[in-house]
Amino acid sequence: MLLDKLELELGRLDFDSIILIGDFNLPSLKWSVNNTHMECLTSGGPSPGRHLVDLLSRMNIKQYNSIFNSTGGILDLALSNTECEVYKPNIPLLPEGKFHPSFYLIVKFNAPSPPLKQSNSLTKFNFYKANYDKLNSSILEMSWSSLLNHLSAEEALNVFYEKVFEIIKLNVPLCSSKTRNFPVWFSKSLIHIHKNKSRYWLKWKKYSNISDYEIFSLYRKRFKNECEKCFNKYIISVEDSIQLDANKFWSYVSNRKHKSGIPSQVKLNNKVVNDPVSICNMFSSFFKSVYEPSSLDTSSWQPPSVLSDSDVHLSDIHLSLQKIQYELKYLDANKGPGPDGLPAIFLKNTSGSVCTPLYIIYNKCLREGTCPALWKMSNIVPVHKSGSRSEVDKYRPISIMSALSKLLERLIHSVIYPALHKIILPEQHGFVKKRSTTTNLMLFTSFIFESIDNREQVDAVYTDFQKAFDKVDHVLLLNKLAYNGIRGNLLRWFCSYISNRSQRVVVNGFASNSVRVTSGVPQGSILGPLLFVIFINDIKKCFLNTKFLLYADDLKIYKTIHSIADCNLFQDDLDRFSNYCITNKLHLSLSKCNTIIFTKNKNITRFTYTLCEAPLREVTTVRDLGVTLDSKFKLDQHIEQIVSKAFQMYGFVMRAAVDFKRPSTYLHLYKTIIRPQLEYAVPIWNPYFKKYINRYD
C-alpha cells in the first residue's frame, strides 16, 4: 500500500529531483556496488522487495546508501533520481543500533544555467512555403550543359550553387528564427489575450482603476477558456501524429521539458567561457582532440605496388540520370540543411529538374577523382550524453553533412558494396547486409552452450578500441582500399574524399572556426562505416589458434581451453593482435579490455592473459552487444536488467503522456518504446525457467 501510494503521488508531480530516506526494513534485498550507486541483486517471485525494485525502475530512482549493517544487509535506504554520495561518519550524532548504521548523504544539485540564446541575426529560407512550380521551371530553363561541361568539378559545383541560389532568392521567402517565449500549443489569439491580460493587470496595479480590473477579469476568463481549448487541440494533434510517427512523441517530450541543449556558460579543464562563439570554439577544440596527426600527402601518395589477386576490380563508375532522380525523389524531407544550405525538402520537390546538373557534376567528380571542398565540410552539433550540461566533455558530436554530398555517397555505395561484400570477413557482423548484433551473438552463444554441454571451458577476451572510427590512418586506409580492388579514378576520388576534410561546431546560429579533420572515416557519412569495415578486414591474420567475432570495432576473441598449452596458444594470438594494433595505429583502452571464463566445471584452468604487455582483468559478467553474460551462462542477470529497463521506460512514458486521452496512443507507445526493450536479441536469452518467464511477463 505504501509503494502504491508513493507511486501515485510521484506520478502526479512534475519533479526534477526527489529524495526518499527511511527504514524500509527489507532484509531480503541484497545490494552490490555499481559505480556511483547500489544495484539490487534480488530476483524471484512477487514480494515487497520486488515491488520496491520495480518502482525504483519505473521512477528512474537509484539507491545510494552503501553502509552495510552488522548482518551484511542494508535496511535504511537513500533513494534519489539525483546523483548522491554516502559517507560513514567518524562520530555519529546519536547512538547507533547494530542494524542501522548512520551515514552522511551528500546530494549534488546542478545549479540551473540559463540557456544559450539564439543569434538575433539568424535568418533563413522557408523552404516549406516555397513556390516549387516556379523553382522547377526556372531550373529546367537553365542550359546546364553549356554552363558546366567545360568546367572542372569544383568550378561546376560553384556555378551550380550560384545559379540555384539566385533562383531560390526569387521564389523562397525568408524567415527569422525567434526564441519562443510561450508554450508551443499557444495560438496567436491566445498570446494576444495573454498580453492584453498582463497589460491591464499592470494598469490596475499602477492606477487602481476599477474599470482596468474589470477588463483584466474579462481577459482572464477568456484566457482560461481559450487556454483549455488550445491545449486540448494540441494534445489531439500530437496523438494523431504519434500514430503515424513515434518521433513526434520525442518532440512533444522536448517541448514539455522546456530545456535547452546548451547552457550559456560551459567549462572544460577548469576553463569557463560564456561567449557564444567561445562556447562553439571550446566544443570544437574538444571534438578535434580525438584526431591523430595527418599522415597523408595527396600530392605524393601513390597506391602500393603489391595488390591482392581479388576478383574485385573497381576503377571507373558511371551514375545514371534515372538513378540520381530516383534517390532525390525518396530523400527524407525532414532532414535539415548542411553546410551548403540546401535542405532535403528542396531537393525532393525539385528532383525532376535538379537531377540534370547533378548528373553532370557527379560523373565529372568521379572521372576527375575529385570530391569538392564544400562537400567535405560538416556542421557539428553537440548532443548531451549524461552528467552536468555545463561540462563540454559530457557531450558527443553529431555530424551534419550536405544532402548532395550524402546522396553522392549513397550512389557510390550502391555500386561498390555488392563487389566488396564478397571479401568482407564472415566474422564481421557490423554494417553488413543480413548480419546484425543478433547474428553475432547467436554464433557466439551457440558455441558457448555447446562447449558447456560438453563440460568444456571457454576463455574469451573482450577488447575496446579508443575512438576507432576517428583514429583511422588515411594512408593505411587508402593502401587497403587499393589492395582490395579499388583502383584508378575511383581510388583517386576516395583519396580526395577522405583528405582535407573540415568541420565546425554550430549552436543556435553561432559557429566556431573551421578545423581540419586529420584522421578517421567521415562521421555521419554513408561510406564511413564501409570504409572502416574494409580497414579492419585484414585482422583475421592475427587469430591462427582462436575464433573471433566482430561487430564493427567490437571484437571478442575466444577458444576452448583444455590445458595451459591452449592458453599459451591463445596468448600467441593476443600478441599478434597487439602488434596488429601498433602497425595499424589503433589504440586499445586497456582498462576496458577484460577476460572471462565460461564454464560450469569445478576445476578451472586459469591463465593471466596480456594485451600490449598489460595484464587483463578477469571478470565474472560481461556486457556483449547489449546482452549481459555471466561465466556460468545463466542469463538471469540480463533478464533482471532488461525488465528494470522496461519498467524505467514504462514509468517515463506514463509520466510524459499523462495528458493523453486515447488508449490506442498508450498501446502505440508501448509497442514502439517499451516492447523493443524486452524483445532485443530475445533468441539469445529467451527464458525457459518459470521464475524468469514470470519476470518477463
Solvent accessible surface area in square Angstrom, and as a share of the most:
residue,aa,sasa,rsa
1,M,205,0.92
2,L,122,0.61
3,L,30,0.15
4,D,103,0.53
5,K,115,0.49
6,L,35,0.17
7,E,46,0.21
8,L,90,0.45
9,E,62,0.28
10,L,5,0.03
11,G,33,0.31
12,R,161,0.59
13,L,101,0.50
14,D,134,0.70
15,F,45,0.19
16,D,112,0.58
17,S,48,0.31
18,I,27,0.14
19,I,61,0.31
20,L,37,0.18
21,I,103,0.52
22,G,28,0.27
23,D,80,0.41
24,F,43,0.18
25,N,96,0.49
26,L,30,0.15
27,P,87,0.55
28,S,70,0.45
29,L,1,0.01
30,K,113,0.48
31,W,19,0.07
32,S,37,0.24
33,V,104,0.60
34,N,48,0.25
35,N,138,0.71
36,T,92,0.53
37,H,33,0.15
38,M,7,0.03
39,E,46,0.21
40,C,26,0.15
41,L,100,0.50
42,T,22,0.13
43,S,56,0.36
44,G,21,0.20
45,G,47,0.45
46,P,124,0.78
47,S,41,0.26
48,P,89,0.56
49,G,1,0.01
50,R,8,0.03
51,H,101,0.45
52,L,0,0.00
53,V,23,0.13
54,D,11,0.06
55,L,3,0.02
56,L,15,0.07
57,S,13,0.08
58,R,38,0.14
59,M,7,0.03
60,N,63,0.32
61,I,9,0.04
62,K,76,0.32
63,Q,1,0.00
64,Y,18,0.07
65,N,3,0.01
66,S,40,0.26
67,I,28,0.14
68,F,88,0.37
69,N,14,0.07
70,S,82,0.53
71,T,97,0.56
72,G,46,0.45
73,G,10,0.10
74,I,4,0.02
75,L,20,0.10
76,D,23,0.12
77,L,2,0.01
78,A,1,0.00
79,L,0,0.00
80,S,1,0.01
81,N,49,0.25
82,T,20,0.12
83,E,87,0.39
84,C,4,0.02
85,E,58,0.26
86,V,25,0.14
87,Y,115,0.44
88,K,111,0.47
89,P,17,0.11
90,N,152,0.78
91,I,144,0.73
92,P,47,0.29
93,L,165,0.82
94,L,138,0.69
95,P,132,0.83
96,E,77,0.34
97,G,40,0.39
98,K,135,0.57
99,F,84,0.35
100,H,71,0.31
101,P,20,0.13
102,S,36,0.23
103,F,42,0.17
104,Y,112,0.43
105,L,38,0.19
106,I,81,0.41
107,V,38,0.22
108,K,82,0.35
109,F,125,0.52
110,N,110,0.56
111,A,90,0.69
112,P,132,0.83
113,S,47,0.30
114,P,90,0.57
115,P,73,0.46
116,L,9,0.05
117,K,164,0.70
118,Q,56,0.25
119,S,12,0.08
120,N,155,0.80
121,S,96,0.62
122,L,52,0.26
123,T,82,0.48
124,K,109,0.46
125,F,47,0.20
126,N,30,0.15
127,F,15,0.06
128,Y,157,0.60
129,K,147,0.62
130,A,15,0.12
131,N,64,0.33
132,Y,39,0.15
133,D,119,0.62
134,K,117,0.50
135,L,0,0.00
136,N,36,0.18
137,S,52,0.33
138,S,31,0.20
139,I,0,0.00
140,L,113,0.56
141,E,141,0.63
142,M,52,0.23
143,S,68,0.44
144,W,10,0.03
145,S,57,0.37
146,S,74,0.48
147,L,51,0.25
148,L,0,0.00
149,N,89,0.45
150,H,139,0.62
151,L,38,0.19
152,S,45,0.29
153,A,0,0.00
154,E,61,0.28
155,E,90,0.40
156,A,0,0.00
157,L,1,0.00
158,N,83,0.43
159,V,32,0.19
160,F,0,0.00
161,Y,17,0.07
162,E,100,0.45
163,K,49,0.21
164,V,0,0.00
165,F,47,0.19
166,E,85,0.38
167,I,15,0.08
168,I,0,0.00
169,K,139,0.59
170,L,152,0.76
171,N,22,0.11
172,V,7,0.04
173,P,60,0.37
174,L,120,0.60
175,C,45,0.27
176,S,55,0.35
177,S,24,0.16
178,K,166,0.70
179,T,91,0.53
180,R,131,0.48
181,N,131,0.67
182,F,44,0.18
183,P,37,0.24
184,V,60,0.35
185,W,53,0.19
186,F,20,0.09
187,S,43,0.27
188,K,182,0.77
189,S,60,0.39
190,L,0,0.00
191,I,35,0.18
192,H,113,0.50
193,I,11,0.06
194,H,55,0.24
195,K,112,0.47
196,N,9,0.05
197,K,36,0.15
198,S,42,0.27
199,R,121,0.44
200,Y,40,0.15
201,W,98,0.34
202,L,119,0.59
203,K,75,0.32
204,W,64,0.22
205,K,126,0.53
206,K,152,0.64
207,Y,135,0.52
208,S,80,0.52
209,N,71,0.36
210,I,110,0.56
211,S,49,0.31
212,D,11,0.06
213,Y,70,0.27
214,E,106,0.47
215,I,61,0.31
216,F,16,0.07
217,S,31,0.20
218,L,102,0.51
219,Y,39,0.15
220,R,115,0.42
221,K,135,0.57
222,R,115,0.42
223,F,34,0.14
224,K,150,0.63
225,N,76,0.39
226,E,47,0.21
227,C,28,0.17
228,E,114,0.51
229,K,135,0.57
230,C,14,0.08
231,F,54,0.23
232,N,62,0.32
233,K,152,0.64
234,Y,37,0.14
235,I,3,0.01
236,I,93,0.47
237,S,59,0.38
238,V,13,0.08
239,E,2,0.01
240,D,65,0.34
241,S,29,0.19
242,I,0,0.00
243,Q,65,0.29
244,L,161,0.80
245,D,50,0.26
246,A,25,0.19
247,N,100,0.51
248,K,92,0.39
249,F,0,0.00
250,W,106,0.37
251,S,61,0.40
252,Y,8,0.03
253,V,11,0.06
254,S,68,0.44
255,N,58,0.30
256,R,87,0.32
257,K,113,0.48
258,H,136,0.61
259,K,120,0.51
260,S,42,0.27
261,G,42,0.40
262,I,12,0.06
263,P,9,0.06
264,S,29,0.19
265,Q,86,0.38
266,V,1,0.00
267,K,83,0.35
268,L,30,0.15
269,N,136,0.70
270,N,150,0.77
271,K,128,0.54
272,V,78,0.45
273,V,22,0.12
274,N,101,0.52
275,D,67,0.35
276,P,34,0.22
277,V,67,0.38
278,S,40,0.26
279,I,0,0.00
280,C,0,0.00
281,N,46,0.23
282,M,17,0.07
283,F,0,0.00
284,S,4,0.02
285,S,68,0.44
286,F,55,0.23
287,F,7,0.03
288,K,90,0.38
289,S,80,0.52
290,V,32,0.18
291,Y,26,0.10
292,E,51,0.23
293,P,114,0.72
294,S,47,0.30
295,S,53,0.34
296,L,22,0.11
297,D,79,0.41
298,T,63,0.37
299,S,99,0.64
300,S,73,0.47
301,W,38,0.13
302,Q,134,0.60
303,P,62,0.39
304,P,41,0.26
305,S,111,0.72
306,V,115,0.66
307,L,63,0.31
308,S,25,0.16
309,D,145,0.75
310,S,37,0.24
311,D,137,0.71
312,V,7,0.04
313,H,121,0.54
314,L,27,0.13
315,S,28,0.18
316,D,98,0.51
317,I,26,0.13
318,H,119,0.53
319,L,5,0.03
320,S,48,0.31
321,L,61,0.30
322,Q,132,0.59
323,K,75,0.32
324,I,0,0.00
325,Q,72,0.32
326,Y,121,0.46
327,E,24,0.11
328,L,0,0.00
329,K,113,0.48
330,Y,139,0.53
331,L,22,0.11
332,D,70,0.36
333,A,30,0.23
334,N,120,0.62
335,K,128,0.54
336,G,47,0.45
337,P,69,0.43
338,G,7,0.07
339,P,24,0.15
340,D,11,0.06
341,G,28,0.27
342,L,0,0.00
343,P,9,0.05
344,A,3,0.02
345,I,20,0.10
346,F,0,0.00
347,L,0,0.00
348,K,68,0.29
349,N,65,0.33
350,T,0,0.00
351,S,12,0.08
352,G,41,0.40
353,S,2,0.01
354,V,0,0.00
355,C,3,0.02
356,T,52,0.30
357,P,0,0.00
358,L,0,0.00
359,Y,69,0.26
360,I,21,0.11
361,I,0,0.00
362,Y,0,0.00
363,N,5,0.03
364,K,11,0.05
365,C,0,0.00
366,L,7,0.03
367,R,138,0.50
368,E,57,0.26
369,G,8,0.08
370,T,38,0.22
371,C,5,0.03
372,P,0,0.00
373,A,58,0.45
374,L,45,0.23
375,W,1,0.00
376,K,15,0.06
377,M,56,0.25
378,S,11,0.07
379,N,19,0.09
380,I,1,0.01
381,V,53,0.30
382,P,9,0.05
383,V,53,0.30
384,H,47,0.21
385,K,113,0.48
386,S,73,0.47
387,G,49,0.47
388,S,23,0.15
389,R,95,0.35
390,S,31,0.20
391,E,47,0.21
392,V,0,0.00
393,D,65,0.34
394,K,67,0.29
395,Y,4,0.01
396,R,114,0.42
397,P,37,0.23
398,I,66,0.33
399,S,17,0.11
400,I,63,0.32
401,M,9,0.04
402,S,0,0.00
403,A,16,0.13
404,L,0,0.00
405,S,4,0.03
406,K,59,0.25
407,L,0,0.00
408,L,2,0.01
409,E,1,0.01
410,R,85,0.31
411,L,1,0.00
412,I,0,0.00
413,H,43,0.19
414,S,52,0.33
415,V,56,0.32
416,I,1,0.01
417,Y,12,0.04
418,P,79,0.49
419,A,21,0.16
420,L,2,0.01
421,H,63,0.28
422,K,148,0.63
423,I,42,0.21
424,I,7,0.04
425,L,17,0.09
426,P,87,0.55
427,E,32,0.15
428,Q,2,0.01
429,H,6,0.03
430,G,0,0.00
431,F,98,0.41
432,V,6,0.04
433,K,135,0.57
434,K,200,0.85
435,R,61,0.22
436,S,45,0.29
437,T,27,0.16
438,T,36,0.21
439,T,48,0.28
440,N,1,0.00
441,L,0,0.00
442,M,82,0.37
443,L,98,0.49
444,F,0,0.00
445,T,5,0.03
446,S,61,0.39
447,F,46,0.19
448,I,0,0.00
449,F,83,0.35
450,E,109,0.49
451,S,4,0.03
452,I,16,0.08
453,D,114,0.59
454,N,88,0.45
455,R,151,0.55
456,E,45,0.20
457,Q,8,0.03
458,V,0,0.00
459,D,0,0.00
460,A,0,0.00
461,V,0,0.00
462,Y,23,0.09
463,T,12,0.07
464,D,47,0.24
465,F,14,0.06
466,Q,81,0.36
467,K,113,0.48
468,A,4,0.03
469,F,55,0.23
470,D,16,0.08
471,K,23,0.10
472,V,0,0.00
473,D,12,0.06
474,H,8,0.04
475,V,34,0.20
476,L,40,0.20
477,L,0,0.00
478,L,0,0.00
479,N,44,0.22
480,K,25,0.11
481,L,1,0.01
482,A,0,0.00
483,Y,101,0.38
484,N,21,0.11
485,G,0,0.00
486,I,0,0.00
487,R,46,0.17
488,G,38,0.37
489,N,37,0.19
490,L,3,0.01
491,L,4,0.02
492,R,124,0.45
493,W,1,0.00
494,F,1,0.00
495,C,13,0.08
496,S,23,0.15
497,Y,1,0.00
498,I,0,0.00
499,S,6,0.04
500,N,85,0.43
501,R,9,0.03
502,S,25,0.16
503,Q,10,0.05
504,R,75,0.27
505,V,1,0.00
506,V,38,0.22
507,V,10,0.06
508,N,53,0.27
509,G,33,0.32
510,F,47,0.20
511,A,35,0.27
512,S,10,0.06
513,N,106,0.54
514,S,66,0.42
515,V,26,0.15
516,R,118,0.43
517,V,18,0.10
518,T,28,0.16
519,S,2,0.01
520,G,4,0.04
521,V,7,0.04
522,P,10,0.06
523,Q,50,0.22
524,G,44,0.42
525,S,13,0.08
526,I,46,0.23
527,L,0,0.00
528,G,0,0.00
529,P,33,0.21
530,L,5,0.02
531,L,2,0.01
532,F,0,0.00
533,V,1,0.01
534,I,1,0.01
535,F,0,0.00
536,I,1,0.00
537,N,19,0.10
538,D,50,0.26
539,I,0,0.00
540,K,95,0.40
541,K,128,0.54
542,C,3,0.02
543,F,14,0.06
544,L,124,0.62
545,N,48,0.24
546,T,14,0.08
547,K,106,0.45
548,F,8,0.04
549,L,7,0.03
550,L,0,0.00
551,Y,56,0.21
552,A,6,0.04
553,D,32,0.17
554,D,71,0.37
555,L,4,0.02
556,K,7,0.03
557,I,0,0.00
558,Y,10,0.04
559,K,33,0.14
560,T,25,0.15
561,I,7,0.03
562,H,127,0.57
563,S,50,0.33
564,I,84,0.43
565,A,62,0.48
566,D,22,0.12
567,C,0,0.00
568,N,71,0.37
569,L,73,0.36
570,F,0,0.00
571,Q,24,0.11
572,D,63,0.33
573,D,0,0.00
574,L,0,0.00
575,D,65,0.34
576,R,79,0.29
577,F,0,0.00
578,S,9,0.06
579,N,92,0.47
580,Y,7,0.03
581,C,3,0.02
582,I,125,0.64
583,T,96,0.56
584,N,7,0.03
585,K,96,0.41
586,L,9,0.04
587,H,77,0.34
588,L,19,0.09
589,S,13,0.09
590,L,63,0.31
591,S,95,0.61
592,K,129,0.55
593,C,1,0.01
594,N,22,0.11
595,T,6,0.04
596,I,0,0.00
597,I,15,0.07
598,F,0,0.00
599,T,5,0.03
600,K,98,0.42
601,N,31,0.16
602,K,195,0.83
603,N,140,0.72
604,I,59,0.30
605,T,35,0.20
606,R,138,0.50
607,F,57,0.24
608,T,93,0.54
609,Y,4,0.01
610,T,38,0.22
611,L,0,0.00
612,C,49,0.30
613,E,165,0.74
614,A,27,0.21
615,P,97,0.61
616,L,13,0.07
617,R,148,0.54
618,E,78,0.35
619,V,20,0.11
620,T,95,0.55
621,T,49,0.28
622,V,16,0.09
623,R,153,0.56
624,D,5,0.03
625,L,31,0.16
626,G,23,0.22
627,V,0,0.00
628,T,9,0.05
629,L,0,0.00
630,D,20,0.11
631,S,28,0.18
632,K,90,0.38
633,F,12,0.05
634,K,116,0.49
635,L,15,0.08
636,D,39,0.20
637,Q,59,0.26
638,H,1,0.00
639,I,2,0.01
640,E,33,0.15
641,Q,55,0.24
642,I,19,0.10
643,V,6,0.03
644,S,37,0.24
645,K,85,0.36
646,A,9,0.07
647,F,54,0.22
648,Q,53,0.23
649,M,27,0.12
650,Y,87,0.33
651,G,4,0.04
652,F,41,0.17
653,V,3,0.02
654,M,83,0.37
655,R,54,0.20
656,A,4,0.03
657,A,0,0.00
658,V,85,0.49
659,D,43,0.22
660,F,9,0.04
661,K,142,0.60
662,R,79,0.29
663,P,113,0.71
664,S,57,0.37
665,T,0,0.00
666,Y,59,0.22
667,L,95,0.47
668,H,41,0.18
669,L,0,0.00
670,Y,84,0.32
671,K,99,0.42
672,T,54,0.32
673,I,13,0.06
674,I,12,0.06
675,R,102,0.37
676,P,60,0.38
677,Q,56,0.25
678,L,23,0.12
679,E,72,0.32
680,Y,87,0.33
681,A,6,0.05
682,V,43,0.25
683,P,80,0.50
684,I,10,0.05
685,W,3,0.01
686,N,95,0.49
687,P,17,0.11
688,Y,169,0.64
689,F,111,0.46
690,K,155,0.65
691,K,101,0.43
692,Y,19,0.07
693,I,67,0.34
694,N,87,0.45
695,R,32,0.12
696,Y,55,0.21
697,D,135,0.70
